Amino acid sequence: MALLLWILAVILVVSGIVSLVRGQMLMGIVLIIVGLLVGPGGVSLFTK
């Protein structure tokens, strides 16, 4: 389960960075924050 959360977090953060590069500031910031929250190193929403 931790591996799946890690992969999901990486995908969210990378897509957030791509959104920032494309000029979608709000969407990019939201994706990066959600990716950091979901990741096993962050505050995981699925383990509470």
CHARMM-style PDB file with segment names, atoms N, HN, CA, C and O in Angstrom:
ATOM      1  N   MET     1       0.820  -1.195   0.000  1.00  0.00      PROA
ATOM      2  CA  MET     1       0.000   0.000   0.000  1.00  0.00      PROA
ATOM      3  C   MET     1       0.862   1.255   0.000  1.00  0.00      PROA
ATOM      4  O   MET     1       0.529   2.240  -0.659  1.00  0.00      PROA
ATOM      5  N   ALA     2       1.962   1.223   0.733  1.00  0.00      PROA
ATOM      6  HN  ALA     2       2.233   0.423   1.268  1.00  0.00      PROA
ATOM      7  CA  ALA     2       2.848   2.387   0.789  1.00  0.00      PROA
ATOM      8  C   ALA     2       3.460   2.671  -0.579  1.00  0.00      PROA
ATOM      9  O   ALA     2       3.657   3.829  -0.945  1.00  0.00      PROA
ATOM     10  N   LEU     3       3.759   1.623  -1.330  1.00  0.00      PROA
ATOM     11  HN  LEU     3       3.599   0.682  -1.033  1.00  0.00      PROA
ATOM     12  CA  LEU     3       4.327   1.814  -2.663  1.00  0.00      PROA
ATOM     13  C   LEU     3       3.313   2.496  -3.583  1.00  0.00      PROA
ATOM     14  O   LEU     3       3.675   3.384  -4.354  1.00  0.00      PROA
ATOM     15  N   LEU     4       2.055   2.086  -3.504  1.00  0.00      PROA
ATOM     16  HN  LEU     4       1.761   1.364  -2.877  1.00  0.00      PROA
ATOM     17  CA  LEU     4       1.019   2.716  -4.329  1.00  0.00      PROA
ATOM     18  C   LEU     4       0.828   4.184  -3.965  1.00  0.00      PROA
ATOM     19  O   LEU     4       0.656   5.027  -4.845  1.00  0.00      PROA
ATOM     20  N   LEU     5       0.860   4.489  -2.667  1.00  0.00      PROA
ATOM     21  HN  LEU     5       1.000   3.804  -1.953  1.00  0.00      PROA
ATOM     22  CA  LEU     5       0.737   5.885  -2.243  1.00  0.00      PROA
ATOM     23  C   LEU     5       1.923   6.707  -2.723  1.00  0.00      PROA
ATOM     24  O   LEU     5       1.763   7.861  -3.120  1.00  0.00      PROA
ATOM     25  N   TRP     6       3.116   6.114  -2.690  1.00  0.00      PROA
ATOM     26  HN  TRP     6       3.246   5.176  -2.368  1.00  0.00      PROA
ATOM     27  CA  TRP     6       4.313   6.811  -3.147  1.00  0.00      PROA
ATOM     28  C   TRP     6       4.226   7.110  -4.642  1.00  0.00      PROA
ATOM     29  O   TRP     6       4.552   8.214  -5.080  1.00  0.00      PROA
ATOM     30  N   ILE     7       3.788   6.128  -5.419  1.00  0.00      PROA
ATOM     31  HN  ILE     7       3.523   5.231  -5.064  1.00  0.00      PROA
ATOM     32  CA  ILE     7       3.651   6.316  -6.870  1.00  0.00      PROA
ATOM     33  C   ILE     7       2.590   7.382  -7.164  1.00  0.00      PROA
ATOM     34  O   ILE     7       2.796   8.239  -8.023  1.00  0.00      PROA
ATOM     35  N   LEU     8       1.470   7.333  -6.463  1.00  0.00      PROA
ATOM     36  HN  LEU     8       1.302   6.636  -5.765  1.00  0.00      PROA
ATOM     37  CA  LEU     8       0.421   8.330  -6.651  1.00  0.00      PROA
ATOM     38  C   LEU     8       0.925   9.731  -6.302  1.00  0.00      PROA
ATOM     39  O   LEU     8       0.623  10.694  -7.006  1.00  0.00      PROA
ATOM     40  N   ALA     9       1.688   9.843  -5.223  1.00  0.00      PROA
ATOM     41  HN  ALA     9       1.933   9.060  -4.652  1.00  0.00      PROA
ATOM     42  CA  ALA     9       2.229  11.139  -4.822  1.00  0.00      PROA
ATOM     43  C   ALA     9       3.192  11.680  -5.875  1.00  0.00      PROA
ATOM     44  O   ALA     9       3.170  12.874  -6.176  1.00  0.00      PROA
ATOM     45  N   VAL    10       4.036  10.817  -6.437  1.00  0.00      PROA
ATOM     46  HN  VAL    10       4.054   9.848  -6.192  1.00  0.00      PROA
ATOM     47  CA  VAL    10       4.972  11.250  -7.470  1.00  0.00      PROA
ATOM     48  C   VAL    10       4.219  11.734  -8.707  1.00  0.00      PROA
ATOM     49  O   VAL    10       4.577  12.754  -9.296  1.00  0.00      PROA
ATOM     50  N   ILE    11       3.190  11.012  -9.095  1.00  0.00      PROA
ATOM     51  HN  ILE    11       2.899  10.184  -8.617  1.00  0.00      PROA
ATOM     52  CA  ILE    11       2.406  11.409 -10.272  1.00  0.00      PROA
ATOM     53  C   ILE    11       1.732  12.764 -10.033  1.00  0.00      PROA
ATOM     54  O   ILE    11       1.714  13.615 -10.921  1.00  0.00      PROA
ATOM     55  N   LEU    12       1.185  12.958  -8.850  1.00  0.00      PROA
ATOM     56  HN  LEU    12       1.198  12.266  -8.128  1.00  0.00      PROA
ATOM     57  CA  LEU    12       0.519  14.225  -8.545  1.00  0.00      PROA
ATOM     58  C   LEU    12       1.502  15.394  -8.545  1.00  0.00      PROA
ATOM     59  O   LEU    12       1.199  16.463  -9.074  1.00  0.00      PROA
ATOM     60  N   VAL    13       2.678  15.191  -7.952  1.00  0.00      PROA
ATOM     61  HN  VAL    13       2.924  14.322  -7.522  1.00  0.00      PROA
ATOM     62  CA  VAL    13       3.659  16.274  -7.887  1.00  0.00      PROA
ATOM     63  C   VAL    13       4.202  16.598  -9.273  1.00  0.00      PROA
ATOM     64  O   VAL    13       4.365  17.769  -9.615  1.00  0.00      PROA
ATOM     65  N   VAL    14       4.484  15.573 -10.074  1.00  0.00      PROA
ATOM     66  HN  VAL    14       4.352  14.622  -9.796  1.00  0.00      PROA
ATOM     67  CA  VAL    14       4.992  15.815 -11.431  1.00  0.00      PROA
ATOM     68  C   VAL    14       3.938  16.535 -12.267  1.00  0.00      PROA
ATOM     69  O   VAL    14       4.267  17.470 -12.998  1.00  0.00      PROA
ATOM     70  N   SER    15       2.678  16.114 -12.171  1.00  0.00      PROA
ATOM     71  HN  SER    15       2.411  15.354 -11.578  1.00  0.00      PROA
ATOM     72  CA  SER    15       1.642  16.798 -12.942  1.00  0.00      PROA
ATOM     73  C   SER    15       1.426  18.221 -12.424  1.00  0.00      PROA
ATOM     74  O   SER    15       1.055  19.105 -13.196  1.00  0.00      PROA
ATOM     75  N   GLY    16       1.651  18.452 -11.136  1.00  0.00      PROA
ATOM     76  HN  GLY    16       1.953  17.734 -10.509  1.00  0.00      PROA
ATOM     77  CA  GLY    16       1.579  19.811 -10.598  1.00  0.00      PROA
ATOM     78  C   GLY    16       2.685  20.693 -11.146  1.00  0.00      PROA
ATOM     79  O   GLY    16       2.455  21.865 -11.443  1.00  0.00      PROA
ATOM     80  N   ILE    17       3.889  20.139 -11.282  1.00  0.00      PROA
ATOM     81  HN  ILE    17       4.076  19.186 -11.041  1.00  0.00      PROA
ATOM     82  CA  ILE    17       5.007  20.894 -11.850  1.00  0.00      PROA
ATOM     83  C   ILE    17       4.741  21.206 -13.315  1.00  0.00      PROA
ATOM     84  O   ILE    17       5.028  22.310 -13.778  1.00  0.00      PROA
ATOM     85  N   VAL    18       4.193  20.234 -14.050  1.00  0.00      PROA
ATOM     86  HN  VAL    18       3.960  19.337 -13.673  1.00  0.00      PROA
ATOM     87  CA  VAL    18       3.856  20.468 -15.458  1.00  0.00      PROA
ATOM     88  C   VAL    18       2.795  21.568 -15.567  1.00  0.00      PROA
ATOM     89  O   VAL    18       2.868  22.410 -16.462  1.00  0.00      PROA
ATOM     90  N   SER    19       1.822  21.564 -14.673  1.00  0.00      PROA
ATOM     91  HN  SER    19       1.762  20.879 -13.947  1.00  0.00      PROA
ATOM     92  CA  SER    19       0.795  22.612 -14.690  1.00  0.00      PROA
ATOM     93  C   SER    19       1.406  23.979 -14.412  1.00  0.00      PROA
ATOM     94  O   SER    19       1.011  24.971 -15.024  1.00  0.00      PROA
ATOM     95  N   LEU    20       2.366  24.037 -13.494  1.00  0.00      PROA
ATOM     96  HN  LEU    20       2.687  23.231 -12.997  1.00  0.00      PROA
ATOM     97  CA  LEU    20       3.036  25.307 -13.213  1.00  0.00      PROA
ATOM     98  C   LEU    20       3.779  25.813 -14.436  1.00  0.00      PROA
ATOM     99  O   LEU    20       3.747  27.008 -14.732  1.00  0.00      PROA
ATOM    100  N   VAL    21       4.448  24.914 -15.151  1.00  0.00      PROA
ATOM    101  HN  VAL    21       4.474  23.944 -14.911  1.00  0.00      PROA
ATOM    102  CA  VAL    21       5.198  25.302 -16.340  1.00  0.00      PROA
ATOM    103  C   VAL    21       4.252  25.811 -17.426  1.00  0.00      PROA
ATOM    104  O   VAL    21       4.590  26.740 -18.159  1.00  0.00      PROA
ATOM    105  N   ARG    22       3.083  25.214 -17.529  1.00  0.00      PROA
ATOM    106  HN  ARG    22       2.807  24.459 -16.933  1.00  0.00      PROA
ATOM    107  CA  ARG    22       2.108  25.622 -18.543  1.00  0.00      PROA
ATOM    108  C   ARG    22       1.404  26.925 -18.180  1.00  0.00      PROA
ATOM    109  O   ARG    22       0.697  27.490 -19.014  1.00  0.00      PROA
ATOM    110  N   GLY    23       1.578  27.406 -16.970  1.00  0.00      PROA
ATOM    111  HN  GLY    23       2.152  26.947 -16.291  1.00  0.00      PROA
ATOM    112  CA  GLY    23       0.980  28.668 -16.580  1.00  0.00      PROA
ATOM    113  C   GLY    23      -0.260  28.544 -15.715  1.00  0.00      PROA
ATOM    114  O   GLY    23      -0.868  29.558 -15.374  1.00  0.00      PROA
ATOM    115  N   GLN    24      -0.646  27.351 -15.357  1.00  0.00      PROA
ATOM    116  HN  GLN    24      -0.152  26.527 -15.634  1.00  0.00      PROA
ATOM    117  CA  GLN    24      -1.812  27.139 -14.500  1.00  0.00      PROA
ATOM    118  C   GLN    24      -1.342  27.093 -13.045  1.00  0.00      PROA
ATOM    119  O   GLN    24      -1.156  26.022 -12.467  1.00  0.00      PROA
ATOM    120  N   MET    25      -1.156  28.274 -12.477  1.00  0.00      PROA
ATOM    121  HN  MET    25      -1.306  29.144 -12.947  1.00  0.00      PROA
ATOM    122  CA  MET    25      -0.533  28.370 -11.161  1.00  0.00      PROA
ATOM    123  C   MET    25      -1.365  27.696 -10.063  1.00  0.00      PROA
ATOM    124  O   MET    25      -0.834  26.912  -9.275  1.00  0.00      PROA
ATOM    125  N   LEU    26      -2.645  27.996 -10.013  1.00  0.00      PROA
ATOM    126  HN  LEU    26      -3.076  28.632 -10.653  1.00  0.00      PROA
ATOM    127  CA  LEU    26      -3.482  27.478  -8.931  1.00  0.00      PROA
ATOM    128  C   LEU    26      -3.582  25.961  -8.987  1.00  0.00      PROA
ATOM    129  O   LEU    26      -3.439  25.288  -7.966  1.00  0.00      PROA
ATOM    130  N   MET    27      -3.829  25.419 -10.178  1.00  0.00      PROA
ATOM    131  HN  MET    27      -3.945  25.965 -11.008  1.00  0.00      PROA
ATOM    132  CA  MET    27      -3.953  23.963 -10.319  1.00  0.00      PROA
ATOM    133  C   MET    27      -2.630  23.276  -9.982  1.00  0.00      PROA
ATOM    134  O   MET    27      -2.630  22.222  -9.346  1.00  0.00      PROA
ATOM    135  N   GLY    28      -1.515  23.852 -10.395  1.00  0.00      PROA
ATOM    136  HN  GLY    28      -1.515  24.709 -10.911  1.00  0.00      PROA
ATOM    137  CA  GLY    28      -0.213  23.269 -10.097  1.00  0.00      PROA
ATOM    138  C   GLY    28       0.073  23.232  -8.608  1.00  0.00      PROA
ATOM    139  O   GLY    28       0.569  22.231  -8.091  1.00  0.00      PROA
ATOM    140  N   ILE    29      -0.237  24.313  -7.921  1.00  0.00      PROA
ATOM    141  HN  ILE    29      -0.641  25.126  -8.341  1.00  0.00      PROA
ATOM    142  CA  ILE    29       0.002  24.373  -6.472  1.00  0.00      PROA
ATOM    143  C   ILE    29      -0.887  23.374  -5.749  1.00  0.00      PROA
ATOM    144  O   ILE    29      -0.438  22.704  -4.819  1.00  0.00      PROA
ATOM    145  N   VAL    30      -2.143  23.268  -6.168  1.00  0.00      PROA
ATOM    146  HN  VAL    30      -2.507  23.813  -6.924  1.00  0.00      PROA
ATOM    147  CA  VAL    30      -3.066  22.320  -5.533  1.00  0.00      PROA
ATOM    148  C   VAL    30      -2.581  20.885  -5.727  1.00  0.00      PROA
ATOM    149  O   VAL    30      -2.594  20.094  -4.784  1.00  0.00      PROA
ATOM    150  N   LEU    31      -2.150  20.544  -6.949  1.00  0.00      PROA
ATOM    151  HN  LEU    31      -2.139  21.187  -7.715  1.00  0.00      PROA
ATOM    152  CA  LEU    31      -1.668  19.182  -7.207  1.00  0.00      PROA
ATOM    153  C   LEU    31      -0.428  18.857  -6.388  1.00  0.00      PROA
ATOM    154  O   LEU    31      -0.300  17.745  -5.876  1.00  0.00      PROA
ATOM    155  N   ILE    32       0.484  19.811  -6.258  1.00  0.00      PROA
ATOM    156  HN  ILE    32       0.380  20.714  -6.674  1.00  0.00      PROA
ATOM    157  CA  ILE    32       1.697  19.568  -5.481  1.00  0.00      PROA
ATOM    158  C   ILE    32       1.358  19.371  -4.010  1.00  0.00      PROA
ATOM    159  O   ILE    32       1.900  18.470  -3.371  1.00  0.00      PROA
ATOM    160  N   ILE    33       0.475  20.192  -3.466  1.00  0.00      PROA
ATOM    161  HN  ILE    33       0.034  20.924  -3.986  1.00  0.00      PROA
ATOM    162  CA  ILE    33       0.103  20.055  -2.051  1.00  0.00      PROA
ATOM    163  C   ILE    33      -0.602  18.722  -1.801  1.00  0.00      PROA
ATOM    164  O   ILE    33      -0.316  18.043  -0.814  1.00  0.00      PROA
ATOM    165  N   VAL    34      -1.518  18.347  -2.690  1.00  0.00      PROA
ATOM    166  HN  VAL    34      -1.750  18.898  -3.492  1.00  0.00      PROA
ATOM    167  CA  VAL    34      -2.215  17.065  -2.531  1.00  0.00      PROA
ATOM    168  C   VAL    34      -1.226  15.907  -2.638  1.00  0.00      PROA
ATOM    169  O   VAL    34      -1.326  14.930  -1.896  1.00  0.00      PROA
ATOM    170  N   GLY    35      -0.263  16.020  -3.572  1.00  0.00      PROA
ATOM    171  HN  GLY    35      -0.183  16.814  -4.175  1.00  0.00      PROA
ATOM    172  CA  GLY    35       0.751  14.982  -3.705  1.00  0.00      PROA
ATOM    173  C   GLY    35       1.599  14.835  -2.452  1.00  0.00      PROA
ATOM    174  O   GLY    35       1.953  13.722  -2.066  1.00  0.00      PROA
ATOM    175  N   LEU    36       1.922  15.942  -1.824  1.00  0.00      PROA
ATOM    176  HN  LEU    36       1.634  16.847  -2.138  1.00  0.00      PROA
ATOM    177  CA  LEU    36       2.703  15.876  -0.589  1.00  0.00      PROA
ATOM    178  C   LEU    36       1.881  15.324   0.565  1.00  0.00      PROA
ATOM    179  O   LEU    36       2.428  14.657   1.443  1.00  0.00      PROA
ATOM    180  N   LEU    37       0.589  15.586   0.580  1.00  0.00      PROA
ATOM    181  HN  LEU    37       0.145  16.128  -0.134  1.00  0.00      PROA
ATOM    182  CA  LEU    37      -0.269  15.051   1.646  1.00  0.00      PROA
ATOM    183  C   LEU    37      -0.502  13.551   1.495  1.00  0.00      PROA
ATOM    184  O   LEU    37      -0.572  12.829   2.490  1.00  0.00      PROA
ATOM    185  N   VAL    38      -0.622  13.084   0.259  1.00  0.00      PROA
ATOM    186  HN  VAL    38      -0.566  13.671  -0.548  1.00  0.00      PROA
ATOM    187  CA  VAL    38      -0.931  11.678   0.020  1.00  0.00      PROA
ATOM    188  C   VAL    38       0.296  10.804   0.221  1.00  0.00      PROA
ATOM    189  O   VAL    38       0.170   9.655   0.645  1.00  0.00      PROA
ATOM    190  N   GLY    39       1.462  11.318  -0.069  1.00  0.00      PROA
ATOM    191  HN  GLY    39       1.565  12.251  -0.413  1.00  0.00      PROA
ATOM    192  CA  GLY    39       2.689  10.519  -0.033  1.00  0.00      PROA
ATOM    193  C   GLY    39       2.964   9.924   1.333  1.00  0.00      PROA
ATOM    194  O   GLY    39       2.575  10.492   2.354  1.00  0.00      PROA
ATOM    195  N   PRO    40       3.631   8.785   1.354  1.00  0.00      PROA
ATOM    196  CA  PRO    40       3.936   8.119   2.628  1.00  0.00      PROA
ATOM    197  C   PRO    40       4.878   8.926   3.520  1.00  0.00      PROA
ATOM    198  O   PRO    40       4.909   8.717   4.732  1.00  0.00      PROA
ATOM    199  N   GLY    41       5.640   9.838   2.937  1.00  0.00      PROA
ATOM    200  HN  GLY    41       5.615  10.008   1.952  1.00  0.00      PROA
ATOM    201  CA  GLY    41       6.519  10.683   3.744  1.00  0.00      PROA
ATOM    202  C   GLY    41       5.783  11.853   4.353  1.00  0.00      PROA
ATOM    203  O   GLY    41       6.266  12.467   5.304  1.00  0.00      PROA
ATOM    204  N   GLY    42       4.601  12.174   3.807  1.00  0.00      PROA
ATOM    205  HN  GLY    42       4.208  11.675   3.035  1.00  0.00      PROA
ATOM    206  CA  GLY    42       3.819  13.299   4.312  1.00  0.00      PROA
ATOM    207  C   GLY    42       2.742  12.826   5.261  1.00  0.00      PROA
ATOM    208  O   GLY    42       2.817  11.736   5.827  1.00  0.00      PROA
ATOM    209  N   VAL    43       1.759  13.652   5.419  1.00  0.00      PROA
ATOM    210  HN  VAL    43       1.698  14.538   4.959  1.00  0.00      PROA
ATOM    211  CA  VAL    43       0.625  13.294   6.264  1.00  0.00      PROA
ATOM    212  C   VAL    43      -0.355  12.542   5.387  1.00  0.00      PROA
ATOM    213  O   VAL    43      -1.142  13.149   4.661  1.00  0.00      PROA
ATOM    214  N   SER    44      -0.308  11.234   5.451  1.00  0.00      PROA
ATOM    215  HN  SER    44       0.332  10.740   6.040  1.00  0.00      PROA
ATOM    216  CA  SER    44      -1.139  10.429   4.561  1.00  0.00      PROA
ATOM    217  C   SER    44      -2.598  10.491   4.990  1.00  0.00      PROA
ATOM    218  O   SER    44      -2.922  10.313   6.164  1.00  0.00      PROA
ATOM    219  N   LEU    45      -3.457  10.742   4.036  1.00  0.00      PROA
ATOM    220  HN  LEU    45      -3.194  10.886   3.082  1.00  0.00      PROA
ATOM    221  CA  LEU    45      -4.879  10.841   4.321  1.00  0.00      PROA
ATOM    222  C   LEU    45      -5.529   9.478   4.493  1.00  0.00      PROA
ATOM    223  O   LEU    45      -6.627   9.376   5.041  1.00  0.00      PROA
ATOM    224  N   PHE    46      -4.859   8.430   4.027  1.00  0.00      PROA
ATOM    225  HN  PHE    46      -3.967   8.512   3.581  1.00  0.00      PROA
ATOM    226  CA  PHE    46      -5.463   7.101   4.030  1.00  0.00      PROA
ATOM    227  C   PHE    46      -5.107   6.273   5.277  1.00  0.00      PROA
ATOM    228  O   PHE    46      -5.654   5.185   5.461  1.00  0.00      PROA
ATOM    229  N   THR    47      -4.219   6.758   6.119  1.00  0.00      PROA
ATOM    230  HN  THR    47      -3.775   7.642   5.970  1.00  0.00      PROA
ATOM    231  CA  THR    47      -3.824   5.963   7.286  1.00  0.00      PROA
ATOM    232  C   THR    47      -4.486   6.431   8.563  1.00  0.00      PROA
ATOM    233  O   THR    47      -4.225   5.873   9.629  1.00  0.00      PROA
ATOM    234  N   LYS    48      -5.345   7.451   8.484  1.00  0.00      PROA
ATOM    235  HN  LYS    48      -5.557   7.904   7.618  1.00  0.00      PROA
ATOM    236  CA  LYS    48      -5.996   7.947   9.704  1.00  0.00      PROA
ATOM    237  C   LYS    48      -7.339   7.316   9.905  1.00  0.00      PROA
ATOM    238  OT1 LYS    48      -8.024   7.619  10.883  1.00  0.00      PROA
TER     239      LYS     48
END
